[in-house]
């Protein structure tokens, strides 16, 4: 009869536990996935596409597409010494340890014990006696409500999310190193341009000084050239400061002290690779930060199930075996053996609203994770669209700026020739050179923006783009 009652109670507990199912993900709250980027093709009907994460796929050495050996070396060094990567790896190790801890709760627990107790025994008078014991204890919580499995699933998804965040951090570091290095190279180009302009101004200053000493020009003309020389040289010094800051920034990205870090000056420029954009759905699957947000959402869903399971019964099985004796010398005698097997089915009745608050908190956490996931999707699509739009407009701007440089260079050559022959004023020559310098620097800045946008597009697409073989 007792066995039948126990089986009936256990069956009822299992039936009730089946109700502890976390709510499904409301996909209507997710943004529709476009069929194409608006910067590359006409956008068709948009709808949400559920794509499994592909963040575990190899990212590829995409930075080698720029064909710069120094950049290749810097990126490899950053993957070893960057402190953000080390922190992300530590957080991943911590999440994996928590997963092992959650899985351990589902396994039987075995331990040994030994002790002594002193006190009176009912029916044996007021005299105190001492009881010594030693034995083995085992316990196991039967996961009738699914609470332990849901907790394990949440911990597993947390670990996967941390792994995705590690991939995301690795991609961010690679992109930051590439963008900082390319900015350094364009700073070297601009420094060389400004220094060459200073040299040209100094030649004009020397000529003007000779003409001033000969009485051919006024002191005002000499002062104008001296002003241009000093002003342009100040720009060159400002670029020196900018270069030093970029070198120090690279040192931090590589996890090396800035005091002993340097990058040789080099005005050579690598080629600008063309990056295939692919499809939005493929991008969302490849981006590790989107995958991390998706897994965090699923982990929050599993925690709702953990909170719901607190309403249902729990079943624990325990077993003890060992020895107990009032004489320490007799503890391990066969006659002192003792054992017990227990089953405990517990169901909380009143807890002051604790379980209800736990479910509400977990549900709010699920809503928060859904909001974060939606924001991550929107941000990913925006970053790709920004990069594609930027590359398209920068290409147009580069063509127009090249024409401006060509015209300004021609105007400077004509003005210099006519000035040496006394056909135009010095002011005309200075204006022409100032215009040429301004347009050349603008052209370099547009070109630098193209390189930055290219790296930004690779980063926005989640990497995973292999450079073509040379």
C-alpha positions as a Python dict, from the first residue, in 0.01 Angstrom:
ca = {
    (1, 'X'): (0, 0, 0),
    (2, 'X'): (280, 239, 92),
    (3, 'X'): (463, 154, -229),
    (4, 'X'): (148, 221, -432),
    (5, 'X'): (98, 554, -260),
    (6, 'X'): (461, 653, -326),
    (7, 'X'): (433, 563, -697),
    (8, 'X'): (110, 760, -728),
    (9, 'X'): (268, 1064, -567),
    (10, 'X'): (575, 1037, -790),
    (11, 'X'): (360, 1006, -1102),
    (12, 'X'): (163, 1316, -1002),
    (13, 'X'): (489, 1505, -951),
    (14, 'X'): (610, 1408, -1296),
    (15, 'X'): (283, 1519, -1456),
    (16, 'X'): (302, 1855, -1281),
    (17, 'X'): (667, 1895, -1378),
    (18, 'X'): (571, 1863, -1742),
    (19, 'X'): (398, 2200, -1708),
    (20, 'X'): (731, 2370, -1631),
    (21, 'X'): (798, 2459, -1992),
    (22, 'X'): (961, 2798, -2065),
    (23, 'X'): (766, 3030, -2298),
    (24, 'X'): (858, 3024, -2669),
    (25, 'X'): (1055, 3305, -2833),
    (26, 'X'): (819, 3564, -2980),
    (27, 'X'): (968, 3603, -3329),
    (28, 'X'): (718, 3878, -3413),
    (29, 'X'): (932, 4110, -3198),
    (30, 'X'): (1237, 4049, -3415),
    (31, 'X'): (1315, 4278, -3709),
    (32, 'X'): (1256, 4141, -4061),
    (33, 'X'): (1572, 4029, -4241),
    (34, 'X'): (1607, 4208, -4577),
    (35, 'X'): (1675, 3996, -4885),
    (36, 'X'): (1959, 4228, -4995),
    (37, 'X'): (2144, 4539, -4885),
    (38, 'X'): (1996, 4861, -5018),
    (39, 'X'): (2344, 4979, -5116),
    (40, 'X'): (2398, 4683, -5349),
    (41, 'X'): (2059, 4587, -5491),
    (42, 'X'): (1690, 4659, -5483),
    (43, 'X'): (1547, 4542, -5152),
    (44, 'X'): (1276, 4283, -5190),
    (45, 'X'): (1013, 4171, -4945),
    (46, 'X'): (1166, 4153, -4597),
    (47, 'X'): (1081, 3880, -4353),
    (48, 'X'): (1249, 3722, -4055),
    (49, 'X'): (1479, 3434, -4142),
    (50, 'X'): (1593, 3201, -3865),
    (51, 'X'): (1957, 3123, -3944),
    (52, 'X'): (2171, 2908, -3713),
    (53, 'X'): (2486, 3083, -3591),
    (54, 'X'): (2798, 3023, -3799),
    (55, 'X'): (3038, 3206, -3569),
    (56, 'X'): (3241, 2889, -3513),
    (57, 'X'): (3354, 2890, -3877),
    (58, 'X'): (3712, 3007, -3941),
    (59, 'X'): (3738, 3384, -3977),
    (60, 'X'): (4018, 3372, -4232),
    (61, 'X'): (4330, 3591, -4236),
    (62, 'X'): (4141, 3872, -4407),
    (63, 'X'): (4404, 4137, -4324),
    (64, 'X'): (4652, 3971, -4562),
    (65, 'X'): (4442, 4109, -4851),
    (66, 'X'): (4616, 4444, -4794),
    (67, 'X'): (4951, 4286, -4883),
    (68, 'X'): (5145, 4450, -4599),
    (69, 'X'): (5395, 4235, -4409),
    (70, 'X'): (5413, 4481, -4119),
    (71, 'X'): (5035, 4472, -4077),
    (72, 'X'): (5040, 4092, -4080),
    (73, 'X'): (5300, 4086, -3804),
    (74, 'X'): (5114, 4341, -3590),
    (75, 'X'): (4785, 4150, -3609),
    (76, 'X'): (4951, 3823, -3509),
    (77, 'X'): (5120, 3990, -3213),
    (78, 'X'): (4792, 4146, -3100),
    (79, 'X'): (4624, 3804, -3090),
    (80, 'X'): (4883, 3698, -2831),
    (81, 'X'): (4923, 4006, -2613),
    (82, 'X'): (4598, 4205, -2630),
    (83, 'X'): (4450, 4246, -2283),
    (84, 'X'): (4088, 4257, -2404),
    (85, 'X'): (4136, 3915, -2562),
    (86, 'X'): (4290, 3781, -2244),
    (87, 'X'): (3992, 3910, -2044),
    (88, 'X'): (3743, 3756, -2288),
    (89, 'X'): (3927, 3423, -2268),
    (90, 'X'): (3914, 3436, -1887),
    (91, 'X'): (3539, 3504, -1895),
    (92, 'X'): (3494, 3206, -2126),
    (93, 'X'): (3690, 2982, -1886),
    (94, 'X'): (3472, 3108, -1601),
    (95, 'X'): (3152, 3029, -1794),
    (96, 'X'): (3276, 2678, -1874),
    (97, 'X'): (3353, 2620, -1506),
    (98, 'X'): (2999, 2726, -1417),
    (99, 'X'): (2867, 2480, -1676),
    (100, 'X'): (3064, 2197, -1515),
    (101, 'X'): (2922, 2302, -1179),
    (102, 'X'): (2565, 2294, -1315),
    (103, 'X'): (2622, 1950, -1465),
    (104, 'X'): (2764, 1827, -1136),
    (105, 'X'): (2432, 1903, -966),
    (106, 'X'): (2268, 1640, -1188),
    (107, 'X'): (2509, 1366, -1081),
    (108, 'X'): (2501, 1155, -762),
    (109, 'X'): (2698, 1302, -475),
    (110, 'X'): (2915, 1064, -267),
    (111, 'X'): (3114, 1146, 44),
    (112, 'X'): (3267, 995, 355),
    (113, 'X'): (3202, 1112, 707),
    (114, 'X'): (3323, 1053, 1058),
    (115, 'X'): (3213, 1210, 1382),
    (116, 'X'): (3139, 1187, 1748),
    (117, 'X'): (2832, 1296, 1943),
    (118, 'X'): (2780, 1318, 2320),
    (119, 'X'): (2444, 1343, 2493),
    (120, 'X'): (2173, 1160, 2679),
    (121, 'X'): (1955, 889, 2535),
    (122, 'X'): (1585, 866, 2621),
    (123, 'X'): (1509, 572, 2847),
    (124, 'X'): (1869, 526, 2962),
    (125, 'X'): (1882, 775, 3245),
    (126, 'X'): (2054, 1111, 3281),
    (127, 'X'): (2404, 979, 3220),
    (128, 'X'): (2563, 1116, 2901),
    (129, 'X'): (2707, 877, 2648),
    (130, 'X'): (2936, 925, 2350),
    (131, 'X'): (2856, 776, 2010),
    (132, 'X'): (3126, 742, 1744),
    (133, 'X'): (3039, 691, 1378),
    (134, 'X'): (3207, 659, 1038),
    (135, 'X'): (3057, 579, 701),
    (136, 'X'): (2974, 666, 342),
    (137, 'X'): (2683, 885, 230),
    (138, 'X'): (2534, 913, -118),
    (139, 'X'): (2261, 1140, -247),
    (140, 'X'): (2095, 1211, -579),
    (141, 'X'): (1824, 1461, -669),
    (142, 'X'): (1589, 1316, -927),
    (143, 'X'): (1520, 1589, -1182),
    (144, 'X'): (1146, 1529, -1192),
    (145, 'X'): (1065, 1896, -1270),
    (146, 'X'): (1341, 1952, -1525),
    (147, 'X'): (1494, 2227, -1311),
    (148, 'X'): (1845, 2085, -1318),
    (149, 'X'): (1839, 2017, -1692),
    (150, 'X'): (1713, 2369, -1763),
    (151, 'X'): (1985, 2515, -1540),
    (152, 'X'): (2246, 2306, -1720),
    (153, 'X'): (2112, 2419, -2059),
    (154, 'X'): (2125, 2784, -1951),
    (155, 'X'): (2484, 2744, -1834),
    (156, 'X'): (2577, 2573, -2161),
    (157, 'X'): (2425, 2857, -2363),
    (158, 'X'): (2607, 3110, -2144),
    (159, 'X'): (2936, 2933, -2220),
    (160, 'X'): (2857, 2934, -2593),
    (161, 'X'): (2771, 3304, -2570),
    (162, 'X'): (3105, 3376, -2403),
    (163, 'X'): (3281, 3180, -2676),
    (164, 'X'): (3105, 3393, -2937),
    (165, 'X'): (3204, 3708, -2750),
    (166, 'X'): (3564, 3588, -2755),
    (167, 'X'): (3539, 3554, -3133),
    (168, 'X'): (3382, 3900, -3150),
    (169, 'X'): (3660, 4049, -2937),
    (170, 'X'): (3921, 3882, -3158),
    (171, 'X'): (3761, 4034, -3470),
    (172, 'X'): (3738, 4377, -3306),
    (173, 'X'): (4105, 4368, -3207),
    (174, 'X'): (4210, 4264, -3558),
    (175, 'X'): (4004, 4544, -3711),
    (176, 'X'): (4132, 4803, -3463),
    (177, 'X'): (4492, 4707, -3534),
    (178, 'X'): (4433, 4724, -3909),
    (179, 'X'): (4254, 5060, -3893),
    (180, 'X'): (4512, 5214, -3659),
    (181, 'X'): (4800, 5089, -3873),
    (182, 'X'): (4642, 5216, -4195),
    (183, 'X'): (4579, 5553, -4029),
    (184, 'X'): (4949, 5556, -3939),
    (185, 'X'): (5052, 5488, -4297),
    (186, 'X'): (4831, 5766, -4431),
    (187, 'X'): (4973, 5997, -4167),
    (188, 'X'): (5319, 5913, -4301),
    (189, 'X'): (5200, 5999, -4652),
    (190, 'X'): (5051, 6327, -4536),
    (191, 'X'): (5364, 6412, -4338),
    (192, 'X'): (5576, 6354, -4646),
    (193, 'X'): (5343, 6572, -4854),
    (194, 'X'): (5351, 6857, -4604),
    (195, 'X'): (5730, 6830, -4564),
    (196, 'X'): (5774, 6844, -4942),
    (197, 'X'): (5553, 7151, -4950),
    (198, 'X'): (5765, 7311, -4679),
    (199, 'X'): (6074, 7247, -4894),
    (200, 'X'): (5902, 7410, -5191),
    (201, 'X'): (5807, 7710, -4979),
    (202, 'X'): (6167, 7739, -4858),
    (203, 'X'): (6288, 7753, -5219),
    (204, 'X'): (6037, 8028, -5288),
    (205, 'X'): (6150, 8205, -4970),
    (206, 'X'): (6514, 8190, -5081),
    (207, 'X'): (6419, 8334, -5421),
    (208, 'X'): (6209, 8606, -5260),
    (209, 'X'): (6489, 8700, -5023),
    (210, 'X'): (6728, 8744, -5315),
    (211, 'X'): (6475, 8956, -5500),
    (212, 'X'): (6405, 9158, -5186),
    (213, 'X'): (6777, 9225, -5139),
    (214, 'X'): (6793, 9330, -5502),
    (215, 'X'): (6499, 9564, -5448),
    (216, 'X'): (6269, 9382, -5688),
    (217, 'X'): (5997, 9298, -5430),
    (218, 'X'): (5859, 9465, -5122),
    (219, 'X'): (5907, 9345, -4765),
    (220, 'X'): (5540, 9247, -4763),
    (221, 'X'): (5608, 8975, -5019),
    (222, 'X'): (5891, 8840, -4806),
    (223, 'X'): (5670, 8837, -4496),
    (224, 'X'): (5399, 8646, -4682),
    (225, 'X'): (5637, 8366, -4781),
    (226, 'X'): (5781, 8350, -4430),
    (227, 'X'): (5426, 8316, -4294),
    (228, 'X'): (5348, 8026, -4530),
    (229, 'X'): (5673, 7848, -4438),
    (230, 'X'): (5605, 7875, -4063),
    (231, 'X'): (5236, 7783, -4095),
    (232, 'X'): (5302, 7477, -4309),
    (233, 'X'): (5586, 7365, -4083),
    (234, 'X'): (5349, 7390, -3786),
    (235, 'X'): (5113, 7155, -3971),
    (236, 'X'): (5400, 6911, -4019),
    (237, 'X'): (5480, 6919, -3647),
    (238, 'X'): (5113, 6855, -3570),
    (239, 'X'): (5128, 6547, -3792),
    (240, 'X'): (5437, 6432, -3600),
    (241, 'X'): (5230, 6442, -3282),
    (242, 'X'): (4948, 6255, -3455),
    (243, 'X'): (5190, 5983, -3566),
    (244, 'X'): (5327, 5939, -3215),
    (245, 'X'): (4972, 5896, -3079),
    (246, 'X'): (4891, 5630, -3340),
    (247, 'X'): (5210, 5436, -3261),
    (248, 'X'): (5124, 5444, -2890),
    (249, 'X'): (4770, 5327, -2967),
    (250, 'X'): (4913, 5032, -3159),
    (251, 'X'): (5132, 4945, -2863),
    (252, 'X'): (4826, 4922, -2636),
    (253, 'X'): (4641, 4706, -2888),
    (254, 'X'): (4937, 4468, -2898),
    (255, 'X'): (4964, 4463, -2518),
    (256, 'X'): (5314, 4610, -2524),
    (257, 'X'): (5460, 4913, -2339),
    (258, 'X'): (5444, 5226, -2551),
    (259, 'X'): (5788, 5336, -2429),
    (260, 'X'): (5969, 5056, -2612),
    (261, 'X'): (5738, 5024, -2913),
    (262, 'X'): (5797, 5175, -3256),
    (263, 'X'): (5687, 5135, -3616),
    (264, 'X'): (5928, 5246, -3892),
    (265, 'X'): (5807, 5524, -4116),
    (266, 'X'): (5691, 5398, -4452),
    (267, 'X'): (5504, 5591, -4720),
    (268, 'X'): (5432, 5279, -4928),
    (269, 'X'): (5063, 5203, -4963),
    (270, 'X'): (4905, 4864, -5003),
    (271, 'X'): (4627, 4791, -5249),
    (272, 'X'): (4264, 4838, -5157),
    (273, 'X'): (4082, 4501, -5171),
    (274, 'X'): (3724, 4462, -5290),
    (275, 'X'): (3504, 4293, -5030),
    (276, 'X'): (3201, 4080, -5130),
    (277, 'X'): (2906, 4184, -4915),
    (278, 'X'): (2703, 3863, -4951),
    (279, 'X'): (2350, 3836, -4811),
    (280, 'X'): (2214, 3988, -4489),
    (281, 'X'): (2108, 3648, -4355),
    (282, 'X'): (2459, 3510, -4403),
    (283, 'X'): (2607, 3815, -4233),
    (284, 'X'): (2379, 3777, -3930),
    (285, 'X'): (2479, 3411, -3899),
    (286, 'X'): (2850, 3491, -3927),
    (287, 'X'): (2869, 3779, -3681),
    (288, 'X'): (2983, 3646, -3342),
    (289, 'X'): (2821, 3929, -3144),
    (290, 'X'): (2482, 3845, -3295),
    (291, 'X'): (2536, 3478, -3211),
    (292, 'X'): (2627, 3573, -2855),
    (293, 'X'): (2308, 3778, -2819),
    (294, 'X'): (2101, 3491, -2960),
    (295, 'X'): (2248, 3241, -2714),
    (296, 'X'): (2199, 3482, -2426),
    (297, 'X'): (1833, 3502, -2530),
    (298, 'X'): (1799, 3123, -2526),
    (299, 'X'): (1977, 3107, -2189),
    (300, 'X'): (1728, 3358, -2048),
    (301, 'X'): (1447, 3142, -2184),
    (302, 'X'): (1590, 2837, -2005),
    (303, 'X'): (1612, 3032, -1678),
    (304, 'X'): (1241, 3102, -1697),
    (305, 'X'): (1198, 2722, -1698),
    (306, 'X'): (1425, 2697, -1392),
    (307, 'X'): (1213, 2953, -1208),
    (308, 'X'): (889, 2779, -1307),
    (309, 'X'): (1020, 2444, -1184),
    (310, 'X'): (1045, 2584, -832),
    (311, 'X'): (665, 2544, -806),
    (312, 'X'): (682, 2169, -850),
    (313, 'X'): (790, 1885, -620),
    (314, 'X'): (1149, 1775, -580),
    (315, 'X'): (1257, 1418, -515),
    (316, 'X'): (1583, 1335, -337),
    (317, 'X'): (1727, 988, -279),
    (318, 'X'): (1986, 936, -5),
    (319, 'X'): (2176, 635, 123),
    (320, 'X'): (2406, 601, 422),
    (321, 'X'): (2621, 309, 529),
    (322, 'X'): (2889, 274, 794),
    (323, 'X'): (2958, 198, 1156),
    (324, 'X'): (2842, 347, 1487),
    (325, 'X'): (2945, 252, 1842),
    (326, 'X'): (2972, 409, 2187),
    (327, 'X'): (3327, 272, 2208),
    (328, 'X'): (3587, 415, 1973),
    (329, 'X'): (3769, 80, 1957),
    (330, 'X'): (3452, -95, 1842),
    (331, 'X'): (3357, 150, 1562),
    (332, 'X'): (3481, -67, 1278),
    (333, 'X'): (3353, -401, 1410),
    (334, 'X'): (3107, -586, 1191),
    (335, 'X'): (2851, -585, 1472),
    (336, 'X'): (2856, -202, 1473),
    (337, 'X'): (2746, -170, 1110),
    (338, 'X'): (2446, 46, 1020),
    (339, 'X'): (2276, 159, 699),
    (340, 'X'): (1973, 351, 575),
    (341, 'X'): (1802, 438, 248),
    (342, 'X'): (1570, 740, 227),
    (343, 'X'): (1349, 902, -32),
    (344, 'X'): (1224, 1255, 25),
    (345, 'X'): (951, 1413, -187),
    (346, 'X'): (907, 1780, -98),
    (347, 'X'): (663, 2043, -222),
    (348, 'X'): (677, 2398, -87),
    (349, 'X'): (338, 2536, 19),
    (350, 'X'): (399, 2892, 135),
    (351, 'X'): (712, 3100, 75),
    (352, 'X'): (586, 3457, 99),
    (353, 'X'): (584, 3507, -280),
    (354, 'X'): (947, 3409, -337),
    (355, 'X'): (877, 3166, -625),
    (356, 'X'): (639, 3407, -797),
    (357, 'X'): (899, 3682, -777),
    (358, 'X'): (1159, 3444, -920),
    (359, 'X'): (939, 3368, -1223),
    (360, 'X'): (868, 3738, -1276),
    (361, 'X'): (1239, 3820, -1254),
    (362, 'X'): (1330, 3547, -1503),
    (363, 'X'): (1055, 3660, -1742),
    (364, 'X'): (1181, 4018, -1723),
    (365, 'X'): (1530, 3888, -1795),
    (366, 'X'): (1392, 3713, -2104),
    (367, 'X'): (1232, 4038, -2222),
    (368, 'X'): (1560, 4220, -2166),
    (369, 'X'): (1754, 3956, -2361),
    (370, 'X'): (1501, 3982, -2645),
    (371, 'X'): (1546, 4359, -2654),
    (372, 'X'): (1925, 4323, -2658),
    (373, 'X'): (1910, 4064, -2936),
    (374, 'X'): (1682, 4284, -3146),
    (375, 'X'): (1913, 4583, -3095),
    (376, 'X'): (2213, 4372, -3197),
    (377, 'X'): (2040, 4267, -3519),
    (378, 'X'): (1949, 4625, -3606),
    (379, 'X'): (2300, 4747, -3524),
    (380, 'X'): (2460, 4477, -3740),
    (381, 'X'): (2246, 4569, -4042),
    (382, 'X'): (2318, 4938, -3990),
    (383, 'X'): (2695, 4888, -3971),
    (384, 'X'): (2702, 4698, -4301),
    (385, 'X'): (2479, 4955, -4473),
    (386, 'X'): (2697, 5239, -4340),
    (387, 'X'): (3013, 5074, -4470),
    (388, 'X'): (2866, 4994, -4812),
    (389, 'X'): (2720, 5342, -4850),
    (390, 'X'): (3047, 5498, -4736),
    (391, 'X'): (3254, 5299, -4986),
    (392, 'X'): (3020, 5391, -5271),
    (393, 'X'): (3018, 5765, -5197),
    (394, 'X'): (3391, 5772, -5116),
    (395, 'X'): (3466, 5619, -5456),
    (396, 'X'): (3272, 5900, -5622),
    (397, 'X'): (3438, 6158, -5401),
    (398, 'X'): (3780, 6017, -5482),
    (399, 'X'): (3725, 6060, -5855),
    (400, 'X'): (3615, 6422, -5816),
    (401, 'X'): (3897, 6499, -5575),
    (402, 'X'): (4152, 6353, -5818),
    (403, 'X'): (4037, 6605, -6079),
    (404, 'X'): (4073, 6885, -5824),
    (405, 'X'): (4430, 6773, -5745),
    (406, 'X'): (4516, 6758, -6112),
    (407, 'X'): (4385, 7111, -6174),
    (408, 'X'): (4551, 7251, -5862),
    (409, 'X'): (4885, 7094, -5956),
    (410, 'X'): (4864, 7244, -6305),
    (411, 'X'): (4776, 7586, -6160),
    (412, 'X'): (5079, 7572, -5927),
    (413, 'X'): (5316, 7481, -6211),
    (414, 'X'): (5188, 7768, -6425),
    (415, 'X'): (5198, 8016, -6138),
    (416, 'X'): (5553, 7919, -6046),
    (417, 'X'): (5673, 7960, -6403),
    (418, 'X'): (5500, 8295, -6449),
    (419, 'X'): (5622, 8418, -6109),
    (420, 'X'): (5983, 8341, -6196),
    (421, 'X'): (5936, 8539, -6516),
    (422, 'X'): (5773, 8825, -6328),
    (423, 'X'): (5433, 8784, -6495),
    (424, 'X'): (5225, 8722, -6180),
    (425, 'X'): (5249, 8840, -5823),
    (426, 'X'): (5385, 8635, -5541),
    (427, 'X'): (5039, 8627, -5388),
    (428, 'X'): (4910, 8433, -5690),
    (429, 'X'): (5185, 8172, -5649),
    (430, 'X'): (5118, 8131, -5276),
    (431, 'X'): (4746, 8093, -5337),
    (432, 'X'): (4811, 7826, -5602),
    (433, 'X'): (5045, 7628, -5375),
    (434, 'X'): (4810, 7659, -5081),
    (435, 'X'): (4524, 7531, -5295),
    (436, 'X'): (4730, 7238, -5424),
    (437, 'X'): (4837, 7137, -5073),
    (438, 'X'): (4481, 7158, -4947),
    (439, 'X'): (4348, 6944, -5232),
    (440, 'X'): (4626, 6686, -5205),
    (441, 'X'): (4566, 6649, -4833),
    (442, 'X'): (4194, 6619, -4898),
    (443, 'X'): (4262, 6345, -5153),
    (444, 'X'): (4473, 6155, -4899),
    (445, 'X'): (4200, 6189, -4640),
    (446, 'X'): (3939, 6052, -4881),
    (447, 'X'): (4168, 5761, -4966),
    (448, 'X'): (4230, 5696, -4597),
    (449, 'X'): (3854, 5695, -4538),
    (450, 'X'): (3817, 5431, -4812),
    (451, 'X'): (4066, 5203, -4638),
    (452, 'X'): (3898, 5259, -4302),
    (453, 'X'): (3556, 5185, -4452),
    (454, 'X'): (3690, 4865, -4612),
    (455, 'X'): (3814, 4735, -4279),
    (456, 'X'): (3488, 4851, -4124),
    (457, 'X'): (3293, 4650, -4382),
    (458, 'X'): (3496, 4335, -4306),
    (459, 'X'): (3432, 4386, -3937),
    (460, 'X'): (3060, 4454, -3995),
    (461, 'X'): (3028, 4135, -4204),
    (462, 'X'): (3171, 3934, -3916),
    (463, 'X'): (3501, 3852, -4085),
    (464, 'X'): (3500, 3509, -4240),
    (465, 'X'): (3630, 3649, -4564),
    (466, 'X'): (3941, 3482, -4703),
    (467, 'X'): (4193, 3693, -4890),
    (468, 'X'): (4265, 3581, -5249),
    (469, 'X'): (4595, 3407, -5306),
    (470, 'X'): (4865, 3628, -5450),
}
